Every structure is written in structure tokens, then in C-alpha cells.
């Protein structure tokens, strides 16, 4: 499956995503096939596997058609660069699927992945009155999941 997405900034070619692919972990290949091939090749296979993202995709993951089954996202960026990013799931405030690419958080809004932006134009007085009593730990965890660690 190739979910739809909206890029953070089309002009900034380093952060542009060209394609997303849903991946699911493949424990059988990971824990049985890869060690056997590594031992048989004198660990040359393990070194190739460490450096090659297409080989990682082939031996550690299966492509899936459902976002609900996915554990990782394969992100194709500028100049066909490939990165495997973990897909985080949260059930606070409804189901939320997020992943991070080049320090930009992307959240699935039901139809497509969009970058998460913090509203920095909020009135400072509103922010102070909202958070004057502090935040509960569950709220802090949800905000860290959404915006990433500071």
C-alpha cells in the first residue's frame, strides 16, 4: 500500500517525500533466515544487510496493503534515498499513526499523512492561562508523541 501524504515544504528538497510504503516486521526471516545466511557467508551478508536499505526491506519486512498491519514506513525521499521509519500508534484522543522523517513528524488524519505543525502564533496569554496549573503526565506523553521530544 502506498498511503497518500502531504509534504512539509515542496521547495525544500531534502525533506520532500516521493513515496511511502507500508511495511510489516517479518520475524521468521529476521530470526532464522538472516542468521543462517550471515554464518554461511562469514558475516559478509550481515555487513551488506547493514548498509543496504533494499536488502533490509527484503529480509526484515513484508510489504502490506493495510496501514493497520504496518509496523514501519519505507520513505523514498529526494534522489531515491530510502529510509525505514517506525510507525508509532497512539490511542489517546482517538487512534493516531505517526512517523518521523528528517525531524518532521507526520500524522495520519484518516485519509493521508500530514506534517504536524505547532501553532506558534497563539496568543501568549492564552498559553499561560491554559497551562497555569500544569499538565498531567498523560497529556505530556500525548504531546511528546505528537510533536516529538524537545
C-alpha positions as CSV (number, residue, x, y, z in Angstrom):
1,X,0.0,0.0,0.0
2,X,1.2,3.5,-0.8
3,X,-0.6,5.9,1.5
4,X,-1.2,9.4,0.4
5,X,0.8,12.2,2.0
6,X,1.3,16.0,2.0
7,X,4.9,17.2,2.1
8,X,6.1,19.7,4.7
9,X,7.6,22.0,2.1
10,X,7.8,21.2,-1.6
11,X,10.6,23.8,-2.1
12,X,12.9,22.1,0.5
13,X,14.1,19.1,-1.5
14,X,15.8,17.5,1.5
15,X,12.5,16.9,3.3
16,X,10.4,16.1,0.2
17,X,8.8,12.6,0.2
18,X,8.2,10.9,-3.1
19,X,6.7,7.7,-2.0
20,X,5.5,5.9,1.2
21,X,5.2,2.1,1.5
22,X,3.7,0.2,4.5
23,X,6.0,-2.5,6.0
24,X,5.3,-5.2,8.5
25,X,8.0,-6.9,10.5
26,X,8.9,-10.5,9.4
27,X,10.1,-12.4,12.4
28,X,10.7,-15.7,10.6
29,X,13.1,-14.1,8.1
30,X,14.7,-11.9,10.8
31,X,15.4,-14.6,13.3
32,X,16.0,-17.7,11.2
33,X,17.0,-16.8,7.6
34,X,19.3,-13.8,8.3
35,X,21.4,-15.6,10.9
36,X,21.9,-18.7,8.7
37,X,22.9,-16.6,5.7
38,X,25.2,-14.5,7.8
39,X,27.0,-17.5,9.2
40,X,27.3,-19.2,5.8
41,X,28.8,-16.0,4.2
42,X,31.2,-15.3,7.0
43,X,29.2,-12.3,8.1
44,X,29.7,-10.6,4.8
45,X,25.9,-10.8,4.3
46,X,25.3,-9.1,7.6
47,X,27.6,-6.2,6.6
48,X,25.8,-5.9,3.3
49,X,22.5,-6.0,5.1
50,X,23.6,-3.2,7.5
51,X,24.4,-0.8,4.6
52,X,21.7,-1.7,2.1
53,X,18.1,-0.5,2.8
54,X,16.6,-2.5,-0.1
55,X,18.2,-5.7,1.5
56,X,16.8,-4.7,4.9
57,X,13.3,-4.4,3.4
58,X,13.6,-7.7,1.7
59,X,14.9,-9.7,4.7
60,X,13.4,-7.9,7.7
61,X,10.0,-6.8,6.5
62,X,7.0,-7.8,4.3
63,X,5.1,-5.2,2.3
64,X,1.5,-4.8,3.5
65,X,-1.6,-3.3,2.0
66,X,-3.2,-2.2,5.2
67,X,-1.9,0.7,7.3
68,X,-3.4,-1.1,10.4
69,X,-1.0,-4.0,9.8
70,X,2.1,-1.8,9.2
71,X,4.9,-1.5,11.8
72,X,7.2,0.6,9.8
73,X,7.1,3.0,6.8
74,X,9.5,2.9,3.9
75,X,10.1,6.5,2.9
76,X,11.5,7.3,-0.6
77,X,13.0,10.8,-0.4
78,X,15.0,13.1,-2.7
79,X,17.3,11.4,-5.2
80,X,15.7,8.0,-4.5
81,X,17.1,7.8,-0.9
82,X,15.3,5.2,1.2
83,X,14.7,5.3,4.9
84,X,12.8,2.9,7.2
85,X,11.0,4.7,9.9
86,X,9.0,3.1,12.8
87,X,5.3,3.7,12.8
88,X,4.0,4.8,16.2
89,X,0.4,4.2,17.3
90,X,-1.4,6.1,20.0
91,X,-5.0,5.6,21.2
92,X,-5.1,8.8,23.2
93,X,-7.5,11.3,21.6
94,X,-8.6,8.7,19.1
95,X,-6.3,6.4,17.0
96,X,-3.2,8.2,15.7
97,X,-0.5,6.8,13.5
98,X,2.7,8.9,13.3
99,X,6.2,8.6,11.9
100,X,9.2,10.9,11.8
101,X,11.2,11.8,8.7
102,X,14.1,14.2,8.8
103,X,12.9,15.5,12.2
104,X,9.5,16.2,10.9
105,X,6.5,14.4,12.5
106,X,3.8,13.1,10.1
107,X,0.4,12.1,11.4
108,X,-2.3,10.1,9.6
109,X,-5.5,12.1,9.6
110,X,-7.7,9.3,8.2
111,X,-7.0,9.8,4.5
112,X,-3.4,10.9,4.3
113,X,-0.2,11.7,6.2
114,X,0.3,15.3,7.0
115,X,3.2,17.1,8.8
116,X,2.4,18.1,12.4
117,X,2.8,21.8,13.0
118,X,2.8,23.6,16.3
119,X,0.7,26.7,16.3
120,X,3.4,29.3,17.2
121,X,1.0,32.2,16.5
122,X,-1.2,31.5,19.6
123,X,-1.6,34.4,22.0
124,X,1.0,34.0,24.8
125,X,-1.6,35.0,27.4
126,X,-3.9,32.1,26.2
127,X,-1.0,29.6,26.5
128,X,-0.1,30.8,30.1
129,X,-3.7,30.6,31.3
130,X,-4.2,27.2,29.7
131,X,-1.1,25.7,31.3
132,X,-1.0,27.7,34.6
133,X,-2.0,24.6,36.6
134,X,0.5,22.4,34.9
135,X,-0.1,19.4,32.7
136,X,-1.0,15.8,33.6
137,X,1.5,13.1,32.8
138,X,-0.9,11.6,30.2
139,X,-1.2,14.9,28.4
140,X,2.6,15.4,28.4
141,X,3.0,11.9,26.9
142,X,0.4,12.6,24.2
143,X,2.1,15.9,23.3
144,X,5.6,14.2,23.2
145,X,4.1,11.6,20.9
146,X,2.6,14.2,18.6
147,X,5.4,16.8,18.4
148,X,8.4,14.7,19.3
149,X,10.9,15.2,22.2
150,X,12.2,18.8,22.7
